[in-house]
């Protein structure tokens, strides 16, 4: 079911965006099961009846929240990857894609991970795969790509590995700042051949 099918009476885009932002904050604070439509209505400063005019059920609201968040995160990550500095591009892209949920309370995180696949189906997995493909393209477009060939490594292999490391750090880090530090270390190790090549070229110039 598409998001447009689920919104009973869509408000204007600005109001809808604000409503979904408020709902995201509530879901992240209380988790899915403990969040009520009244909680969201209060956070969005509308009546519960007004909220039901836009979304017939909490499940529909949750799917719309996830879609808005992922659309924004994808756009921010793609923008970050335009940075000509590969290390900065990748660190900022991971932060844009995953950083907002780092440090989420364990009980809340467990609740959202449990209900998420059932409520949103393959949407999250598909978006995650697209992000990983974008990582591979960014690595392939960098000077690092030519240095990988003698090592029998491909941009896709590095993207898959780095993505897996980032997912682990997302769940283990206690803050967004710590996540950035950890993924920064991983990206720096991945970029080591490029850094060494650049340093050697500078010494011989």
C-alpha positions in Angstrom: 0.0 0.0 0.0 1.4 3.4 -0.9 1.6 6.3 1.4 -1.0 8.2 -0.7 -3.5 5.3 -0.1 -3.0 5.6 3.6 -3.5 9.3 4.1 -7.2 9.8 4.4 -7.2 13.6 4.0 -3.8 15.0 3.3 -3.0 18.4 4.7 -0.8 20.8 2.8 2.8 19.6 2.4 4.2 21.9 5.1 1.7 20.9 7.7 2.1 17.2 6.9 5.8 17.5 7.2 5.5 19.1 10.6 3.0 16.5 11.7 5.3 13.6 10.7 8.3 15.3 12.4 6.3 15.4 15.6 5.3 11.8 15.2 8.9 10.7 14.6 9.9 12.4 17.9 7.2 10.5 19.8 8.0 7.2 18.2 11.7 7.6 19.0 11.0 8.5 22.6 8.4 5.9 23.5 8.7 3.2 20.8 5.9 2.0 18.6 3.7 0.1 21.1 3.7 2.7 23.8 2.9 5.5 21.4 -0.7 6.5 21.1 -2.4 8.6 18.5 -3.2 11.0 21.4 0.5 11.3 22.1 1.2 12.2 18.5 -1.7 14.7 18.4 -0.5 16.4 21.5 3.1 16.7 20.1 1.8 18.0 16.8 -0.6 20.4 18.6 -3.7 19.1 16.8 -6.8 17.3 18.1 -6.9 13.5 18.0 -9.9 13.8 15.7 -7.8 16.0 13.4 -5.0 13.5 13.3 -7.5 10.7 12.4 -8.7 12.9 9.5 -5.2 12.5 8.0 -4.3 8.9 9.1 -6.9 6.2 9.8 -4.6 4.2 12.1 -1.3 4.3 13.9 0.2 1.7 11.4 -0.5 4.1 8.5 1.0 7.0 10.4 4.2 5.0 11.2 4.7 4.0 7.6 4.4 7.7 6.5 6.9 8.7 9.2 9.4 6.2 8.0 9.0 7.2 4.4 9.5 10.8 5.2 12.6 10.1 7.3 14.2 7.8 4.7 13.5 10.3 1.8 15.3 13.0 3.8 18.1 10.8 4.9 18.8 9.6 1.4 18.9 13.2 0.0 21.2 14.3 2.8 23.5 11.3 2.3 23.7 11.8 -1.5 24.5 15.5 -0.9 27.3 14.5 1.5 28.8 12.2 -1.1 29.3 15.1 -3.4 32.2 16.2 -1.2 35.4 15.8 -3.2 37.2 14.5 -0.1 36.4 10.8 0.0 36.9 10.4 3.8 34.6 13.4 4.6 32.1 12.3 2.0 31.7 8.8 3.5 31.7 9.8 7.1 29.1 12.5 6.6 27.0 10.2 4.4 26.9 7.5 7.1 26.0 10.2 9.7 23.2 11.4 7.5 21.9 7.9 6.8 22.2 6.4 10.3 23.2 9.0 12.8 19.8 10.2 14.0 18.9 6.9 15.6 22.2 6.3 17.4 21.9 6.3 21.1 18.2 5.5 21.1 17.3 3.7 24.3 17.6 -0.1 24.1 14.0 -0.9 24.9 12.7 1.6 22.3 15.2 0.5 19.7 14.3 -3.1 20.2 10.6 -2.3 19.9 11.1 -0.3 16.6 13.3 -3.0 15.1 10.7 -5.7 16.0 7.7 -4.0 14.5 9.4 -2.2 11.7 9.8 -5.1 9.2 6.2 -6.1 9.6 4.8 -2.6 9.2 7.0 -1.2 6.4 7.8 -4.4 4.5 10.8 -4.2 2.2 11.0 -0.4 2.1 13.8 -0.1 4.6 15.9 -2.9 3.1 15.4 -1.5 -0.4 16.5 2.0 0.7 19.5 0.5 2.6 20.5 -1.4 -0.5 20.3 1.8 -2.6 22.5 3.6 0.0 25.1 0.8 -0.2 25.1 1.1 -4.0 25.6 4.8 -3.8 28.6 4.2 -1.5 30.1 1.8 -4.1 29.6 4.4 -6.9 31.3 7.1 -4.8 34.3 4.9 -4.0 34.5 3.8 -7.7 34.6 7.5 -8.7 37.5 8.3 -6.4 41.3 7.8 -6.9 41.1 5.0 -4.4 39.5 2.7 -7.0 42.6 2.3 -9.0 44.6 1.4 -5.9 42.2 -1.4 -5.0 42.8 -3.4 -8.2 46.3 -4.8 -7.2 44.7 -5.9 -3.9 41.9 -7.8 -5.8 39.3 -5.6 -4.1 36.4 -3.8 -5.6 34.5 -0.7 -4.6 31.4 -2.8 -4.0 33.4 -5.1 -1.6 34.5 -2.1 0.4 31.0 -0.6 0.4 29.5 -3.8 1.7 32.1 -4.2 4.4 32.0 -0.6 5.5 28.2 -0.6 5.5 28.2 -3.7 7.8 30.7 -2.0 10.2 28.5 1.1 10.3 25.4 -0.9 11.1 27.2 -2.5 14.0 28.4 0.8 15.3 24.9 2.3 15.0 23.6 -0.3 17.5 26.6 -0.2 19.9 27.5 3.5 20.0 25.9 5.5 22.8 25.9 8.8 21.1 25.9 10.3 17.6 29.3 11.8 18.3 30.8 8.4 19.2 29.2 6.9 16.0 30.9 9.5 13.9 34.3 8.8 15.6 33.9 5.0 15.1 32.8 5.2 11.5 35.5 7.8 10.9 38.1 5.3 12.1 36.7 2.7 9.8 36.7 5.0 6.8 40.2 6.1 7.5 41.4 2.5 7.5 39.6 1.9 4.2 41.2 5.0 2.7 44.7 4.1 4.0 46.0 3.0 0.5 45.0 6.4 -0.9 46.5 8.3 2.0 49.8 6.5 1.7 49.8 7.0 -2.1 49.2 10.7 -1.7 51.9 11.0 1.0 54.5 9.1 -1.1 53.7 11.2 -4.2 54.2 14.4 -2.1 57.6 13.1 -0.9 58.9 12.3 -4.4 57.5 15.5 -6.0 
